[in-house]
C-alpha cells in the first residue's frame, strides 16, 4: 500500500445556523490518499483493495476514536476515486473489510455503516453519510460531513474517508424513526 497523504478534519458545532445553542457535537474525519493499483484498466479481482481498506482502517481508526471529546455514537465511510479508476475500486476499498476495524476502534456497532463512493477530479468533495452506530433508524443521527483534499485524488489515486461523531444533527426536529403501526 502506498499512502501519499493523511488529512484529519475536526468540526465542532456549538449553535445551529439560527444561533440557537445546542449540545456541542464534534465530527472528525480522516482522509487517506492512496495509490489505486487497479487504475486504468478493467480488473475482475479487487482483493488487493480489500486488504488496503483493512490496513488503512486498522492503522487510522484507533487514533481517530481518541480525538472525540465524547464517545462516538455515529459513523460513516466514503471513497473518492480518481478519474483513472471506477466505482468498484472505491467499493472494494471500503466495504468488505474496513467495517471490522471501524467497529473495533469504537467498541462495537450494530448498524450498517453508511457509505458513499464517487468518481472525482482533484479537489472534488464527497459527502460522507453518518448514522448511529447501534440504532439504524435514529433519524436524529442521519447526518453528513463533506470532505475534500485539495490536491487529491489524482487520476490514479483513491481518497478513503472514515468519519465519526459524538452526537447527531444539531437541534433535530424530525421524529425518532418509523412507526410500526
C-alpha positions as CSV (number, residue, x, y, z in Angstrom):
1,X,0.0,0.0,0.0
2,X,1.3,3.4,-0.9
3,X,-0.1,6.3,1.3
4,X,0.6,9.7,-0.1
5,X,-1.2,11.8,2.4
6,X,-3.3,11.7,5.6
7,X,-5.7,14.6,6.3
8,X,-7.7,14.9,9.6
9,X,-10.7,17.2,9.8
10,X,-12.3,18.2,13.0
11,X,-15.6,20.1,13.1
12,X,-17.3,21.1,16.4
13,X,-20.7,22.9,16.3
14,X,-22.0,25.0,19.2
15,X,-25.1,26.7,17.7
16,X,-27.3,25.9,14.8
17,X,-27.4,28.3,11.8
18,X,-30.1,30.4,13.6
19,X,-27.8,31.0,16.6
20,X,-29.8,28.6,18.8
21,X,-27.4,26.9,21.3
22,X,-27.1,23.2,21.3
23,X,-25.2,20.4,23.0
24,X,-21.8,20.7,21.1
25,X,-21.3,18.0,18.5
26,X,-17.9,17.1,17.2
27,X,-17.4,15.3,13.9
28,X,-14.0,14.0,12.9
29,X,-12.9,12.5,9.5
30,X,-9.7,11.0,8.4
31,X,-8.9,11.0,4.7
32,X,-6.2,8.7,3.4
33,X,-4.9,9.4,-0.1
34,X,-3.5,6.2,-1.5
35,X,-2.4,4.9,-4.9
36,X,-5.0,2.9,-6.8
37,X,-3.1,-0.1,-8.1
38,X,-6.1,-1.1,-10.3
39,X,-6.5,2.2,-12.1
40,X,-6.5,2.5,-15.9
41,X,-8.0,-0.8,-16.9
42,X,-10.7,-3.4,-16.0
43,X,-9.7,-5.9,-13.4
44,X,-12.0,-8.7,-12.2
45,X,-10.1,-9.4,-9.0
46,X,-10.3,-6.5,-6.5
47,X,-8.9,-8.3,-3.4
48,X,-5.8,-6.0,-3.3
49,X,-8.1,-3.1,-2.5
50,X,-10.0,-5.2,0.2
51,X,-6.7,-5.5,2.0
52,X,-5.7,-1.9,1.6
53,X,-9.0,-0.8,3.2
54,X,-8.4,-3.1,6.1
55,X,-4.9,-1.9,6.6
56,X,-5.9,1.8,6.5
57,X,-8.8,1.1,8.9
58,X,-6.5,-0.8,11.3
59,X,-3.8,1.9,11.2
60,X,-6.0,5.0,11.4
61,X,-9.3,4.3,13.3
62,X,-7.8,3.9,16.8
63,X,-6.2,7.3,16.7
64,X,-9.4,8.9,15.2
65,X,-11.6,7.5,18.0
66,X,-9.4,9.1,20.7
67,X,-9.9,12.6,19.1
68,X,-13.5,12.9,20.0
69,X,-14.3,14.7,23.3
70,X,-17.1,12.2,24.0
71,X,-17.9,8.6,23.0
72,X,-18.5,8.0,19.3
73,X,-22.2,7.4,18.5
74,X,-22.2,7.9,14.8
75,X,-20.0,6.6,11.9
76,X,-19.7,6.7,8.2
77,X,-17.2,5.9,5.4
78,X,-16.6,7.0,1.8
79,X,-14.2,6.7,-1.1
80,X,-13.4,9.3,-3.8
81,X,-11.9,7.6,-6.7
82,X,-9.6,9.4,-9.2
83,X,-10.7,9.5,-12.8
84,X,-8.4,6.6,-13.8
85,X,-10.4,4.2,-11.6
86,X,-14.0,3.1,-11.3
87,X,-16.7,2.9,-8.7
88,X,-16.0,-0.7,-7.8
89,X,-12.5,0.3,-6.8
90,X,-13.9,2.6,-4.1
91,X,-16.4,-0.1,-3.1
92,X,-13.7,-2.6,-2.8
93,X,-11.7,-0.3,-0.5
94,X,-14.5,0.5,1.9
95,X,-16.8,-2.5,2.0
96,X,-15.5,-6.0,2.6
97,X,-13.0,-5.5,5.4
98,X,-13.0,-1.9,6.6
99,X,-16.0,-2.1,8.9
100,X,-14.4,-4.6,11.2
101,X,-11.7,-2.1,12.2
102,X,-14.1,0.8,12.5
103,X,-16.3,-1.1,14.9
104,X,-13.3,-2.4,16.9
105,X,-12.0,1.1,17.5
106,X,-15.4,2.3,18.6
107,X,-16.2,-0.6,20.9
108,X,-18.8,-2.1,18.6
109,X,-21.6,-1.0,16.3
110,X,-24.7,-3.0,15.4
111,X,-25.9,-0.8,12.5
112,X,-24.7,-0.9,8.9
113,X,-22.0,1.8,8.3
114,X,-23.4,4.4,5.9
115,X,-21.3,4.9,2.9
116,X,-20.8,6.8,-0.4
117,X,-18.5,6.3,-3.4
118,X,-18.0,8.5,-6.4
119,X,-15.5,9.3,-9.2
120,X,-13.9,12.8,-8.9
121,X,-11.2,15.0,-10.1
122,X,-8.5,16.7,-8.0
123,X,-10.2,18.8,-5.2
124,X,-13.6,17.1,-5.6
125,X,-15.8,17.0,-2.5
126,X,-17.7,14.0,-1.2
127,X,-20.5,13.8,1.3
128,X,-19.8,11.2,3.9
129,X,-23.1,9.9,5.4
130,X,-23.2,9.4,9.1
131,X,-25.6,7.2,11.1
132,X,-26.0,6.0,14.6
133,X,-23.7,3.1,15.2
134,X,-26.2,1.0,17.0
135,X,-29.7,2.3,16.1
136,X,-30.1,2.3,12.3
137,X,-33.4,4.2,12.5
138,X,-32.3,7.0,14.7
139,X,-33.4,9.9,12.5
140,X,-31.6,12.5,14.7
141,X,-28.3,10.8,13.7
142,X,-28.8,10.9,9.9
143,X,-26.1,13.4,9.1
144,X,-23.4,14.3,6.5
145,X,-19.9,15.5,6.7
146,X,-18.5,17.0,3.4
147,X,-14.8,16.2,2.9
148,X,-12.2,17.1,0.3
149,X,-8.4,17.0,0.0
150,X,-7.1,20.0,-2.1
151,X,-4.7,18.0,-4.3
152,X,-6.4,14.7,-4.5
153,X,-7.4,12.4,-5.9
154,X,-5.0,12.3,-8.8
155,X,-6.3,10.1,-11.6
156,X,-4.6,7.0,-10.2
157,X,-5.5,7.6,-6.6
158,X,-8.3,6.9,-4.1
159,X,-9.2,9.1,-1.1
160,X,-10.7,6.8,1.6
161,X,-12.6,8.6,4.3
162,X,-13.7,7.3,7.7
163,X,-15.8,9.7,9.8
164,X,-17.2,9.6,13.4
165,X,-19.2,11.9,15.6
166,X,-20.1,12.2,19.3
167,X,-23.7,13.3,18.5
168,X,-26.3,13.6,15.8
169,X,-27.6,16.6,13.9
170,X,-27.8,19.9,15.7
171,X,-31.2,20.6,17.3
172,X,-33.0,17.8,15.4
173,X,-36.7,18.2,14.9
174,X,-37.5,15.1,12.7
175,X,-39.1,12.2,14.7
176,X,-37.4,9.3,16.3
177,X,-37.9,6.9,13.4
178,X,-40.5,4.8,11.6
179,X,-43.7,3.8,13.3
180,X,-44.7,0.2,13.4
181,X,-48.5,0.8,13.2
